[in-house]
Amino acid sequence: MNKIGIITSFSLALIFSSCGGGSKGDEKSGSELKGGAFAGGILRVNEVENIKSLMPISINEQNSYHIATQVYEGLVKYNHTDLSLKPCIAKSWDVNADQTEYVFHLRSNVVFHNDPCFPESKGRKVLASDVKYCLEMACTAGPNNNQFEVTLKDRIEGANECFEATKNGKTAELKGVTVINDTTLKIKLYGPDACFLSILAMPGCYIYPKEAVAKYGNDMRVKAVGTGPFYIENVKEGDVIIMKKNQNYWAVDENDNKLPYLDGIKWTFIKEKKTEILEFKRGNLDMMYRIPVEMFGEIFGKLEDAKNNKENEFQIINSVALNTFLLGFNIQANPVFAKKEVRLAFNYAIDRHKIADFTIQGEGESADYGAVPKYEVFEKAGYPYSKIKGYTFDPAKAKELMKQAGYADGKGFPEVTLEINSGGGDRNILVAEVIKSMLEENIKVKVNINTVPFPEHIENMQTAKTDFFRYGWIADYPDPESFMPLFISTSVPKTLQEKSYLNIFRYKNAKFDSLVKVSRKEADKVKRFDLLAQAEQVVLDDAPFMPIFYDENFRLEHNNVRNLPENAMNFMDMTTTYLIPPDKMPKKK
């Protein structure tokens, strides 16, 4: 029997109190701190899919991101309430007049986690040279680097040249980054870049020590050494990850309480959603992300009743999500999907409103626009959703397009396989089955469905082993631009045999590339958004993908959990999360 998998909360408390210890002056677990927070406790969280990698430049899926974010930090980070940027390893920065040079001033009290990669296993101070090293790593070509294209490509001066040189086995210095002294760093950009600071908050720009890379190499996918509020004590892949409080963490709260508040975090990997729900109801999990619509009524009753019931042992937290559920075509791998008329026909054959209202029962909004979700913050800032022409449900038009492509009434069209990933309940299967039915009914196309584990699904999409697939894109930063790298031509490799880490559709359009490139240099936000909307329309007109619905973040928390708000990117920072002890919980009236 797996001992780690059945550790009780009491046993965990003993482990956390006996390992690592507390520095002098630490508050006793369960004690109330200045300002009303509470010290101590183990937060218990579940992910329904195994991690793929915790190495910052390798992170490309959400569950690894959730976990790595507690361990690693960048120069800046997001406020988990409103996604505004705030200083992190960098305490401040200066920007020149034309927005092309940033000078970052680092904190002097940030140290890496204690780890055997250091002499005497004692973590050392973070230096400006560490930042340069990590940015150069993000610009180094290799099978484990998934982050270059969404972070530093076309941004920092010399980044592209550095990446190309390392593709040929050469070493290269990132010339746009200059170490001025141990706590000061200058970064020079190719040109003005409205999203540059947000890019620095992404996993590819997290800071880690070169000593860890030298010692662990590829094992850094689970051997995480950062500066964050927690460090990883134990990993049993697919079962449990145990995190402990970083006693040397640099931050304090506004009341001068030492952070983090929690003693640690226990991450489990229960795959079956129903089992996860039952564990939450039994009190063995403190929070749970996304309750499948097909299970909610069975377990909790009506959603509205649950929201309004003040006697619940849990709280329901939801928000609009910068997350688009889509189906994609690999337009190079299958000749039928190389025909634009076929891709358009598939789009017009789908009733998105029916899927949103009935299949997922309102847990999302029909994708009536494009890849960028309808988000009030973007709209108020000037993103012109009204100018974007998406797809309506039009079976007659779909049939005509199939006829134009040479497949009248589906005759001669080969069977296709829609690949989806497992995990998160039956929603992916339910949506796939409905889409299969709509395509078969409206354009007479035979569709098979193949379900594979998420890591395998990512690999298949990147290596062109699937040509029709389910995908979900969550914004890397809160800006419409974050959805554009999915379609950039320069991300597409020369052959199908090479991995396409980002543009899994293998779509190319020079006009789209040009509009995105020009938008990067546009200082006026409204004009920049207009350029991005034009670029999005170009992609919609070519239809390398099928936007299905815009997701909603939906989470349950027990009532003793505090300071873990939901946000549009499902960014979770547990630095200031705390648990109210049972004897301090408010009495029900």
SEMI-352396 format. One record per residue (C-alpha): residue number from 1; residue in one letter; x, y, z. Coordinates in Angstrom, 1 decimal. Layout:
N
PT;NUM;a;X;Y;Z;
...
***
This chain:
589
PT;1;m;0.0;0.0;0.0;
PT;2;n;1.2;3.5;-0.8;
PT;3;k;2.0;5.1;2.6;
PT;4;i;2.4;8.6;1.3;
PT;5;g;-1.0;8.5;-0.4;
PT;6;i;-2.8;7.8;2.9;
PT;7;i;-1.0;10.2;5.2;
PT;8;t;-3.5;11.8;7.5;
PT;9;s;-3.7;15.4;8.3;
PT;10;f;-2.4;14.6;11.8;
PT;11;s;0.6;12.7;10.5;
PT;12;l;1.3;15.6;8.1;
PT;13;a;1.2;18.0;11.0;
PT;14;l;3.8;15.9;12.8;
PT;15;i;6.0;15.8;9.6;
PT;16;f;5.8;19.6;9.1;
PT;17;s;6.5;20.4;12.7;
PT;18;s;9.5;18.0;13.0;
PT;19;c;11.2;18.7;9.6;
PT;20;g;12.8;21.9;8.6;
PT;21;g;11.9;23.6;11.9;
PT;22;g;10.9;27.2;12.4;
PT;23;s;13.1;30.2;12.7;
PT;24;k;13.1;32.1;16.0;
PT;25;g;10.0;34.1;16.4;
PT;26;d;7.7;32.0;14.3;
PT;27;e;4.1;31.9;15.4;
PT;28;k;2.6;28.7;16.8;
PT;29;s;0.4;26.8;14.4;
PT;30;g;-3.2;27.8;14.8;
PT;31;s;-2.4;31.1;16.5;
PT;32;e;-4.1;34.3;15.4;
PT;33;l;-1.8;36.9;13.8;
PT;34;k;-1.9;40.7;13.7;
PT;35;g;-4.6;41.6;11.2;
PT;36;g;-6.7;38.5;11.7;
PT;37;a;-5.0;35.9;9.7;
PT;38;f;-4.0;32.5;11.3;
PT;39;a;-0.6;30.7;11.2;
PT;40;g;-0.1;27.1;10.3;
PT;41;g;-2.2;24.3;8.8;
PT;42;i;-1.8;22.2;5.7;
PT;43;l;-3.8;23.2;2.7;
PT;44;r;-5.0;20.0;0.8;
PT;45;v;-5.5;20.5;-3.0;
PT;46;n;-6.2;18.0;-5.8;
PT;47;e;-5.2;18.0;-9.5;
PT;48;v;-7.0;15.6;-11.8;
PT;49;e;-4.0;15.2;-14.1;
PT;50;n;-0.4;14.3;-13.4;
PT;51;i;2.2;17.0;-13.8;
PT;52;k;4.2;17.0;-17.0;
PT;53;s;7.1;19.1;-15.8;
PT;54;l;7.9;21.7;-13.1;
PT;55;m;11.0;23.0;-14.9;
PT;56;p;10.0;26.6;-15.6;
PT;57;i;10.9;26.6;-19.3;
PT;58;s;9.0;23.3;-19.8;
PT;59;i;5.7;24.2;-18.2;
PT;60;n;2.9;24.2;-20.8;
PT;61;e;-0.2;23.0;-18.9;
PT;62;q;-2.2;24.3;-16.0;
PT;63;n;-1.7;21.7;-13.2;
PT;64;s;2.1;22.0;-13.4;
PT;65;y;1.6;25.8;-13.4;
PT;66;h;-0.5;25.7;-10.3;
PT;67;i;2.2;23.7;-8.4;
PT;68;a;5.3;25.5;-9.8;
PT;69;t;3.8;28.9;-8.9;
PT;70;q;4.1;28.1;-5.2;
PT;71;v;7.8;27.2;-5.6;
PT;72;y;9.1;29.7;-8.2;
PT;73;e;9.0;33.5;-8.6;
PT;74;g;10.0;36.0;-11.3;
PT;75;l;11.0;39.6;-11.2;
PT;76;v;7.3;40.5;-11.0;
PT;77;k;4.2;38.5;-10.2;
PT;78;y;0.4;38.9;-10.4;
PT;79;n;-1.9;40.0;-7.6;
PT;80;h;-4.2;37.0;-7.4;
PT;81;t;-7.3;39.2;-6.8;
PT;82;d;-7.3;41.4;-9.9;
PT;83;l;-4.2;40.2;-11.9;
PT;84;s;-2.5;43.5;-11.6;
PT;85;l;1.3;43.3;-11.6;
PT;86;k;3.3;43.8;-8.5;
PT;87;p;7.1;43.7;-7.6;
PT;88;c;8.5;40.4;-6.6;
PT;89;i;12.2;39.5;-6.8;
PT;90;a;12.6;42.9;-8.3;
PT;91;k;11.6;45.6;-5.8;
PT;92;s;11.4;48.3;-8.4;
PT;93;w;12.3;49.2;-12.0;
PT;94;d;13.0;52.2;-14.2;
PT;95;v;12.0;52.5;-17.9;
PT;96;n;13.5;54.9;-20.4;
PT;97;a;11.5;57.3;-22.5;
PT;98;d;10.9;55.1;-25.5;
PT;99;q;10.0;52.1;-23.4;
PT;100;t;12.9;50.0;-24.8;
PT;101;e;15.2;49.7;-21.7;
PT;102;y;14.2;48.5;-18.2;
PT;103;v;16.5;48.7;-15.2;
PT;104;f;15.5;46.3;-12.5;
PT;105;h;16.6;46.7;-8.8;
PT;106;l;16.5;43.4;-7.0;
PT;107;r;15.7;42.8;-3.4;
PT;108;s;18.7;42.0;-1.2;
PT;109;n;16.9;39.5;1.0;
PT;110;v;15.8;36.9;-1.5;
PT;111;v;17.5;33.5;-1.2;
PT;112;f;17.0;30.2;-3.0;
PT;113;h;15.5;27.3;-1.1;
PT;114;n;17.9;25.1;1.0;
PT;115;d;18.8;22.2;-1.3;
PT;116;p;21.7;19.7;-1.8;
PT;117;c;22.7;21.4;-5.0;
PT;118;f;24.3;24.1;-2.7;
PT;119;p;27.3;23.6;-0.4;
PT;120;e;26.1;22.3;3.0;
PT;121;s;22.6;22.3;1.4;
PT;122;k;22.1;26.0;2.3;
PT;123;g;20.4;28.2;-0.2;
PT;124;r;22.3;31.3;-1.3;
PT;125;k;21.3;34.9;-2.1;
PT;126;v;19.7;35.6;-5.6;
PT;127;l;21.9;37.7;-7.8;
PT;128;a;21.3;39.7;-11.0;
PT;129;s;23.5;37.1;-12.7;
PT;130;d;20.9;34.4;-11.8;
PT;131;v;18.3;36.4;-13.6;
PT;132;k;20.4;36.7;-16.7;
PT;133;y;21.2;33.0;-16.5;
PT;134;c;17.5;32.1;-16.4;
PT;135;l;16.6;34.4;-19.2;
PT;136;e;19.3;32.9;-21.3;
PT;137;m;18.0;29.4;-20.5;
PT;138;a;14.6;30.6;-21.8;
PT;139;c;16.4;31.5;-25.0;
PT;140;t;18.2;28.2;-25.3;
PT;141;a;16.8;25.7;-27.9;
PT;142;g;16.1;22.2;-26.6;
PT;143;p;13.4;19.5;-26.4;
PT;144;n;12.3;20.8;-23.0;
PT;145;n;11.9;24.4;-23.8;
PT;146;n;8.2;25.2;-24.4;
PT;147;q;8.4;28.8;-23.3;
PT;148;f;10.6;30.7;-25.7;
PT;149;e;7.9;31.4;-28.3;
PT;150;v;5.5;32.8;-25.7;
PT;151;t;8.0;34.7;-23.6;
PT;152;l;11.2;36.3;-25.0;
PT;153;k;11.0;35.6;-28.7;
PT;154;d;11.0;39.0;-30.6;
PT;155;r;11.1;40.8;-27.3;
PT;156;i;14.6;41.0;-25.7;
PT;157;e;17.4;42.1;-27.9;
PT;158;g;19.4;39.1;-29.0;
PT;159;a;16.8;36.6;-27.9;
PT;160;n;16.2;35.3;-31.4;
PT;161;e;19.9;35.1;-32.3;
PT;162;c;20.6;33.3;-29.0;
PT;163;f;17.9;30.7;-29.7;
PT;164;e;19.1;30.1;-33.3;
PT;165;a;22.7;29.7;-32.2;
PT;166;t;21.9;27.2;-29.5;
PT;167;k;19.8;25.2;-32.1;
PT;168;n;23.1;24.5;-33.8;
PT;169;g;24.8;23.4;-30.6;
PT;170;k;26.6;26.7;-30.0;
PT;171;t;26.7;28.8;-26.8;
PT;172;a;25.4;32.3;-26.9;
PT;173;e;25.1;35.2;-24.6;
PT;174;l;21.8;37.1;-24.4;
PT;175;k;23.2;40.5;-25.4;
PT;176;g;20.0;42.4;-24.4;
PT;177;v;20.6;41.6;-20.7;
PT;178;t;23.3;43.4;-18.8;
PT;179;v;24.3;42.7;-15.2;
PT;180;i;25.2;46.1;-13.7;
PT;181;n;26.0;44.8;-10.2;
PT;182;d;24.7;42.0;-7.9;
PT;183;t;21.3;43.7;-7.4;
PT;184;t;20.9;45.6;-10.7;
PT;185;l;20.0;44.4;-14.1;
PT;186;k;19.3;46.1;-17.4;
PT;187;i;17.1;44.6;-20.2;
PT;188;k;17.0;46.1;-23.7;
PT;189;l;14.1;45.3;-26.0;
PT;190;y;13.9;45.1;-29.7;
PT;191;g;11.2;47.8;-29.5;
PT;192;p;8.4;49.1;-27.3;
PT;193;d;6.4;46.2;-25.8;
PT;194;a;3.2;46.9;-23.9;
PT;195;c;3.1;43.3;-22.5;
PT;196;f;6.8;42.9;-21.5;
PT;197;l;6.3;43.2;-17.7;
PT;198;s;3.5;40.6;-17.9;
PT;199;i;5.8;38.3;-19.8;
PT;200;l;8.3;38.4;-16.9;
PT;201;a;5.6;37.0;-14.6;
PT;202;m;5.3;33.8;-16.8;
PT;203;p;6.8;30.5;-15.9;
PT;204;g;9.5;30.7;-18.6;
PT;205;c;10.9;33.7;-16.7;
PT;206;y;10.9;32.2;-13.2;
PT;207;i;14.3;32.4;-11.4;
PT;208;y;16.2;29.2;-10.4;
PT;209;p;19.9;28.5;-9.6;
PT;210;k;22.4;27.2;-12.1;
PT;211;e;23.6;24.8;-9.4;
PT;212;a;20.2;23.0;-9.6;
PT;213;v;20.5;22.7;-13.3;
PT;214;a;24.0;21.3;-13.0;
PT;215;k;23.1;18.8;-10.3;
PT;216;y;19.6;17.6;-11.6;
PT;217;g;19.5;18.3;-15.3;
PT;218;n;16.4;16.8;-16.8;
PT;219;d;15.3;15.7;-13.3;
PT;220;m;14.4;19.4;-12.7;
PT;221;r;11.0;18.4;-14.0;
PT;222;v;10.4;17.3;-10.3;
PT;223;k;13.4;18.7;-8.5;
PT;224;a;12.2;22.2;-8.1;
PT;225;v;14.5;24.8;-6.5;
PT;226;g;13.2;28.3;-6.4;
PT;227;t;12.6;31.3;-4.1;
PT;228;g;8.9;30.9;-3.5;
PT;229;p;6.9;30.7;-0.3;
PT;230;f;7.0;26.9;-0.4;
PT;231;y;9.5;24.2;-1.3;
PT;232;i;8.9;20.6;-2.3;
PT;233;e;9.7;18.1;0.4;
PT;234;n;8.5;14.9;-1.4;
PT;235;v;7.2;13.8;-4.8;
PT;236;k;5.4;10.6;-5.6;
PT;237;e;4.4;11.1;-9.1;
PT;238;g;0.7;10.6;-9.9;
PT;239;d;0.0;10.3;-6.2;
PT;240;v;1.1;13.1;-3.9;
PT;241;i;3.4;16.2;-3.7;
PT;242;i;4.2;17.5;-0.3;
PT;243;m;5.3;21.1;0.1;
PT;244;k;6.6;22.8;3.2;
PT;245;k;6.8;26.4;4.3;
PT;246;n;10.0;28.2;3.2;
PT;247;q;11.2;29.5;6.5;
PT;248;n;13.6;31.9;4.7;
PT;249;y;11.0;33.5;2.5;
PT;250;w;11.6;37.2;2.0;
PT;251;a;8.1;38.7;2.3;
PT;252;v;6.0;39.9;5.2;
PT;253;d;2.4;41.1;5.1;
PT;254;e;1.1;44.6;5.8;
PT;255;n;1.1;43.8;9.5;
PT;256;d;4.7;42.6;9.5;
PT;257;n;3.6;39.0;9.8;
PT;258;k;6.0;36.5;8.2;
PT;259;l;4.8;34.9;5.0;
PT;260;p;3.5;32.4;4.1;
PT;261;y;0.9;31.7;6.7;
PT;262;l;0.5;28.0;5.9;
PT;263;d;2.8;25.3;7.2;
PT;264;g;2.5;23.5;3.9;
PT;265;i;0.4;22.2;1.0;
PT;266;k;-0.5;18.6;0.1;
PT;267;w;-1.3;18.1;-3.6;
PT;268;t;-3.0;14.9;-4.5;
PT;269;f;-3.8;13.5;-8.0;
PT;270;i;-7.2;11.9;-7.8;
PT;271;k;-8.3;11.3;-11.4;
PT;272;e;-11.9;10.4;-11.0;
PT;273;k;-14.0;13.6;-10.4;
PT;274;k;-16.7;11.8;-8.4;
PT;275;t;-14.1;10.5;-6.0;
PT;276;e;-12.6;14.0;-5.7;
PT;277;i;-16.0;15.4;-4.9;
PT;278;l;-16.6;12.8;-2.2;
PT;279;e;-13.2;13.5;-0.7;
PT;280;f;-14.1;17.2;-0.6;
PT;281;k;-17.4;16.5;1.1;
PT;282;r;-15.7;14.2;3.6;
PT;283;g;-13.4;17.1;4.5;
PT;284;n;-10.2;15.5;3.1;
PT;285;l;-9.8;18.3;0.5;
PT;286;d;-9.9;22.0;1.3;
PT;287;m;-10.8;23.1;-2.2;
PT;288;m;-11.9;21.7;-5.5;
PT;289;y;-11.6;23.2;-8.9;
PT;290;r;-14.4;22.7;-11.5;
PT;291;i;-17.4;20.5;-10.6;
PT;292;p;-18.6;18.6;-13.7;
PT;293;v;-22.1;19.8;-14.6;
PT;294;e;-23.3;16.2;-15.0;
PT;295;m;-22.4;15.6;-11.3;
PT;296;f;-23.3;18.8;-9.5;
PT;297;g;-27.0;18.1;-9.1;
PT;298;e;-26.4;14.5;-8.0;
PT;299;i;-23.9;15.5;-5.2;
PT;300;f;-25.0;19.0;-4.2;
PT;301;g;-28.5;19.6;-5.5;
PT;302;k;-29.3;22.7;-7.6;
PT;303;l;-26.5;25.2;-8.2;
PT;304;e;-28.5;28.3;-7.3;
PT;305;d;-29.8;26.6;-4.1;
PT;306;a;-26.2;25.8;-3.2;
PT;307;k;-25.1;29.4;-3.8;
PT;308;n;-27.9;30.8;-1.7;
PT;309;n;-27.6;28.3;1.2;
PT;310;k;-25.9;30.0;4.0;
PT;311;e;-25.7;26.8;6.0;
PT;312;n;-23.3;25.1;3.4;
PT;313;e;-20.0;23.8;4.7;
PT;314;f;-18.4;25.2;1.6;
PT;315;q;-18.4;28.4;-0.4;
PT;316;i;-18.9;28.6;-4.2;
PT;317;i;-16.4;30.9;-6.0;
PT;318;n;-16.7;31.6;-9.7;
PT;319;s;-15.3;34.1;-12.2;
PT;320;v;-15.2;34.6;-16.0;
PT;321;a;-12.2;32.7;-17.4;
PT;322;l;-9.7;33.8;-20.0;
PT;323;n;-10.0;30.3;-21.3;
PT;324;t;-11.2;29.2;-24.7;
PT;325;f;-12.4;25.6;-25.4;
PT;326;l;-11.7;24.8;-29.0;
PT;327;l;-11.1;22.1;-31.6;
PT;328;g;-8.2;22.4;-33.9;
PT;329;f;-7.1;21.2;-37.3;
PT;330;n;-3.6;20.3;-38.2;
PT;331;i;-3.8;21.8;-41.7;
PT;332;q;-0.5;20.2;-42.9;
PT;333;a;-1.1;16.7;-41.6;
PT;334;n;-4.4;15.8;-43.4;
PT;335;p;-5.2;16.9;-47.0;
PT;336;v;-8.9;17.3;-46.2;
PT;337;f;-8.1;19.9;-43.5;
PT;338;a;-5.8;21.7;-45.9;
PT;339;k;-9.0;22.9;-47.6;
PT;340;k;-10.4;26.0;-46.1;
PT;341;e;-13.9;25.2;-47.2;
PT;342;v;-13.9;22.0;-45.1;
PT;343;r;-12.7;23.9;-42.0;
PT;344;l;-15.4;26.6;-42.5;
PT;345;a;-18.0;23.9;-43.1;
PT;346;f;-17.1;22.2;-39.8;
PT;347;n;-17.5;25.6;-38.0;
PT;348;y;-20.9;26.4;-39.5;
PT;349;a;-22.2;22.9;-38.8;
PT;350;i;-21.9;23.5;-35.0;
PT;351;d;-24.6;25.0;-32.8;
PT;352;r;-22.4;26.6;-30.1;
PT;353;h;-25.4;28.1;-28.2;
PT;354;k;-26.9;24.6;-27.8;
PT;355;i;-23.6;23.3;-26.5;
PT;356;a;-23.2;26.2;-24.0;
PT;357;d;-26.8;26.1;-22.8;
PT;358;f;-27.5;22.4;-22.6;
PT;359;t;-24.3;20.3;-22.9;
PT;360;i;-22.3;22.3;-20.4;
PT;361;q;-25.4;23.7;-18.8;
PT;362;g;-24.3;27.3;-18.6;
PT;363;e;-20.8;26.7;-17.3;
PT;364;g;-19.4;28.8;-20.0;
PT;365;e;-20.5;31.1;-22.9;
PT;366;s;-20.8;30.2;-26.5;
PT;367;a;-17.8;31.3;-28.5;
PT;368;d;-19.5;33.8;-30.8;
PT;369;y;-16.3;35.8;-31.5;
PT;370;g;-12.9;34.2;-31.9;
PT;371;a;-10.1;32.9;-29.8;
PT;372;v;-10.1;35.8;-27.4;
PT;373;p;-12.9;35.2;-24.8;
PT;374;k;-15.5;37.9;-24.2;
PT;375;y;-14.1;39.6;-21.1;
PT;376;e;-15.5;42.8;-19.7;
PT;377;v;-12.1;44.1;-18.7;
PT;378;f;-10.9;43.9;-22.3;
PT;379;e;-14.1;45.4;-23.7;
PT;380;k;-13.9;48.4;-21.3;
PT;381;a;-10.3;48.9;-22.3;
PT;382;g;-11.3;49.1;-26.0;
PT;383;y;-11.1;45.6;-27.5;
PT;384;p;-13.6;45.8;-30.4;
PT;385;y;-15.6;42.5;-30.0;
PT;386;s;-18.4;44.0;-32.1;
PT;387;k;-16.1;44.2;-35.1;
PT;388;i;-15.2;40.5;-35.0;
PT;389;k;-17.4;38.2;-37.1;
PT;390;g;-17.4;34.8;-35.7;
PT;391;y;-19.4;31.7;-36.8;
PT;392;t;-23.2;31.3;-36.6;
PT;393;f;-25.0;28.0;-36.8;
PT;394;d;-25.8;27.7;-40.5;
PT;395;p;-26.2;24.0;-41.7;
PT;396;a;-27.2;25.1;-45.2;
PT;397;k;-24.0;27.2;-45.6;
PT;398;a;-22.0;24.3;-44.1;
PT;399;k;-23.4;21.9;-46.8;
PT;400;e;-22.6;24.3;-49.6;
PT;401;l;-19.0;24.7;-48.4;
PT;402;m;-18.6;20.9;-48.3;
PT;403;k;-20.0;20.8;-51.9;
PT;404;q;-17.4;23.5;-52.9;
PT;405;a;-14.7;21.4;-51.4;
PT;406;g;-15.8;18.4;-53.5;
PT;407;y;-17.7;16.5;-50.8;
PT;408;a;-21.4;17.1;-51.5;
PT;409;d;-23.5;15.4;-48.8;
PT;410;g;-20.2;14.1;-47.3;
PT;411;k;-19.6;11.7;-50.3;
PT;412;g;-15.9;10.8;-50.6;
PT;413;f;-15.0;12.5;-47.3;
PT;414;p;-12.9;10.1;-45.2;
PT;415;e;-13.7;9.2;-41.6;
PT;416;v;-11.8;11.5;-39.2;
PT;417;t;-10.8;11.0;-35.5;
PT;418;l;-11.3;13.7;-32.9;
PT;419;e;-8.7;13.2;-30.2;
PT;420;i;-9.6;14.5;-26.7;
PT;421;n;-7.9;14.3;-23.4;
PT;422;s;-9.1;12.6;-20.3;
PT;423;g;-9.5;14.3;-16.9;
PT;424;g;-11.9;16.7;-15.2;
PT;425;g;-15.0;14.5;-15.4;
PT;426;d;-17.0;13.7;-18.5;
PT;427;r;-17.3;17.2;-20.0;
PT;428;n;-14.7;16.7;-22.8;
PT;429;i;-16.5;13.5;-23.8;
PT;430;l;-20.0;15.0;-23.6;
PT;431;v;-18.9;18.0;-25.8;
PT;432;a;-17.1;15.7;-28.3;
PT;433;e;-20.2;13.4;-28.6;
PT;434;v;-22.5;16.4;-29.3;
PT;435;i;-20.1;17.8;-31.9;
PT;436;k;-19.7;14.4;-33.5;
PT;437;s;-23.5;14.2;-33.8;
PT;438;m;-23.8;17.7;-35.2;
PT;439;l;-21.1;17.0;-37.9;
PT;440;e;-22.6;13.7;-38.8;
PT;441;e;-26.2;15.1;-39.0;
PT;442;n;-25.4;18.4;-40.7;
PT;443;i;-22.6;17.6;-43.2;
PT;444;k;-22.6;13.8;-43.2;
PT;445;v;-19.1;13.4;-41.9;
PT;446;k;-18.2;10.3;-39.9;
PT;447;v;-16.3;11.2;-36.7;
PT;448;n;-14.6;8.8;-34.3;
PT;449;i;-13.5;9.9;-30.8;
PT;450;n;-10.2;8.9;-29.2;
PT;451;t;-9.6;9.7;-25.6;
PT;452;v;-6.0;9.8;-24.3;
PT;453;p;-4.2;11.0;-21.1;
PT;454;f;-3.4;14.7;-21.2;
PT;455;p;0.4;14.4;-21.4;
PT;456;e;0.0;12.1;-24.4;
PT;457;h;-2.5;14.5;-25.9;
PT;458;i;-0.1;17.4;-25.8;
PT;459;e;2.7;15.2;-27.3;
PT;460;n;0.3;14.1;-30.1;
PT;461;m;-0.7;17.6;-31.0;
PT;462;q;2.9;19.0;-31.0;
PT;463;t;4.2;16.1;-33.1;
PT;464;a;1.3;16.0;-35.6;
PT;465;k;0.2;12.6;-34.6;
PT;466;t;-3.4;13.9;-34.4;
PT;467;d;-5.0;16.1;-37.1;
PT;468;f;-8.3;16.9;-35.4;
PT;469;f;-8.2;17.6;-31.7;
PT;470;r;-9.6;19.2;-28.6;
PT;471;y;-7.6;22.0;-27.0;
PT;472;g;-8.0;24.7;-24.4;
PT;473;w;-6.0;27.9;-24.3;
PT;474;i;-5.8;29.8;-21.0;
PT;475;a;-4.3;33.3;-21.3;
PT;476;d;-0.6;33.5;-20.1;
PT;477;y;-1.2;37.1;-19.2;
PT;478;p;-4.3;39.3;-19.0;
PT;479;d;-4.2;40.8;-22.5;
PT;480;p;-5.8;39.8;-25.9;
PT;481;e;-2.3;39.5;-27.3;
PT;482;s;-1.8;36.3;-25.2;
PT;483;f;-4.0;34.4;-27.7;
PT;484;m;-2.1;35.5;-30.8;
PT;485;p;1.0;33.3;-30.5;
PT;486;l;-1.1;30.3;-31.2;
PT;487;f;-1.2;31.2;-34.8;
PT;488;i;2.2;32.9;-35.5;
PT;489;s;3.8;31.4;-38.7;
PT;490;t;7.4;31.6;-37.4;
PT;491;s;6.4;29.0;-34.7;
PT;492;v;5.8;26.4;-37.3;
PT;493;p;8.8;24.1;-37.9;
PT;494;k;9.9;23.1;-41.4;
PT;495;t;8.8;19.5;-41.3;
PT;496;l;6.0;17.5;-39.7;
PT;497;q;8.6;15.4;-37.9;
PT;498;e;9.7;18.4;-35.8;
PT;499;k;7.7;19.5;-32.7;
PT;500;s;5.5;22.5;-33.0;
PT;501;y;5.3;23.6;-29.4;
PT;502;l;2.9;26.5;-29.9;
PT;503;n;1.2;26.7;-33.3;
PT;504;i;-0.2;23.1;-33.2;
PT;505;f;-2.4;24.0;-36.1;
PT;506;r;0.7;24.5;-38.3;
PT;507;y;-1.1;27.5;-39.7;
PT;508;k;0.6;30.3;-41.7;
PT;509;n;-0.6;33.7;-42.8;
PT;510;a;1.8;36.6;-43.4;
PT;511;k;-1.0;39.2;-42.9;
PT;512;f;-1.8;37.9;-39.5;
PT;513;d;1.9;37.9;-38.5;
PT;514;s;2.3;41.5;-39.7;
PT;515;l;-0.7;42.8;-37.8;
PT;516;v;0.5;41.2;-34.6;
PT;517;k;4.0;42.5;-35.1;
PT;518;v;2.8;46.0;-35.7;
PT;519;s;0.5;45.9;-32.6;
PT;520;r;3.5;45.2;-30.4;
PT;521;k;4.9;48.6;-31.1;
PT;522;e;1.6;50.5;-30.8;
PT;523;a;1.6;52.6;-27.6;
PT;524;d;-2.1;53.5;-27.8;
PT;525;k;-4.1;50.6;-26.3;
PT;526;v;-7.2;51.2;-28.3;
PT;527;k;-5.3;51.2;-31.6;
PT;528;r;-3.3;48.2;-30.4;
PT;529;f;-6.5;46.3;-29.6;
PT;530;d;-7.9;47.2;-33.0;
PT;531;l;-4.8;45.7;-34.7;
PT;532;l;-5.2;42.5;-32.7;
PT;533;a;-8.9;42.3;-33.5;
PT;534;q;-8.0;42.6;-37.2;
PT;535;a;-5.4;39.8;-36.8;
PT;536;e;-8.0;37.6;-35.1;
PT;537;q;-10.4;38.2;-38.0;
PT;538;v;-7.8;37.0;-40.4;
PT;539;v;-7.5;33.7;-38.5;
PT;540;l;-11.3;33.3;-38.2;
PT;541;d;-11.6;33.8;-42.0;
PT;542;d;-9.1;31.0;-42.5;
PT;543;a;-10.6;28.7;-39.8;
PT;544;p;-7.6;26.6;-38.6;
PT;545;f;-9.7;26.0;-35.4;
PT;546;m;-13.2;25.8;-34.1;
PT;547;p;-13.9;28.1;-31.1;
PT;548;i;-16.6;26.2;-29.1;
PT;549;f;-17.1;28.1;-25.8;
PT;550;y;-15.5;30.5;-23.4;
PT;551;d;-15.0;28.8;-20.1;
PT;552;e;-16.0;29.8;-16.5;
PT;553;n;-13.8;29.3;-13.5;
PT;554;f;-15.8;27.5;-10.8;
PT;555;r;-14.4;26.3;-7.5;
PT;556;l;-15.6;25.0;-4.1;
PT;557;e;-13.8;25.9;-0.9;
PT;558;h;-14.5;24.9;2.7;
PT;559;n;-15.5;27.9;4.8;
PT;560;n;-12.3;27.9;6.8;
PT;561;v;-10.2;28.7;3.7;
PT;562;r;-9.3;32.4;3.3;
PT;563;n;-7.4;34.5;0.8;
PT;564;l;-7.6;32.2;-2.2;
PT;565;p;-9.7;34.2;-4.6;
PT;566;e;-10.6;33.1;-8.1;
PT;567;n;-9.5;35.2;-11.1;
PT;568;a;-9.8;35.1;-14.9;
PT;569;m;-6.5;33.2;-15.4;
PT;570;n;-7.0;30.7;-12.5;
PT;571;f;-3.7;32.0;-11.2;
PT;572;m;-3.3;30.6;-7.7;
PT;573;d;-0.8;32.2;-5.2;
PT;574;m;-1.0;30.6;-1.8;
PT;575;t;1.5;33.0;-0.1;
PT;576;t;-1.3;34.7;1.9;
PT;577;t;-3.8;31.9;2.0;
PT;578;y;-4.7;30.7;5.5;
PT;579;l;-7.0;28.3;7.3;
PT;580;i;-9.2;29.3;10.3;
PT;581;p;-8.8;26.6;13.0;
PT;582;p;-12.0;24.7;13.8;
PT;583;d;-12.3;26.2;17.3;
PT;584;k;-12.0;29.8;15.8;
PT;585;m;-14.7;29.3;13.1;
PT;586;p;-17.7;31.7;13.5;
PT;587;k;-20.7;29.9;15.1;
PT;588;k;-23.7;29.3;12.8;
PT;589;k;-26.8;31.2;13.7;
***
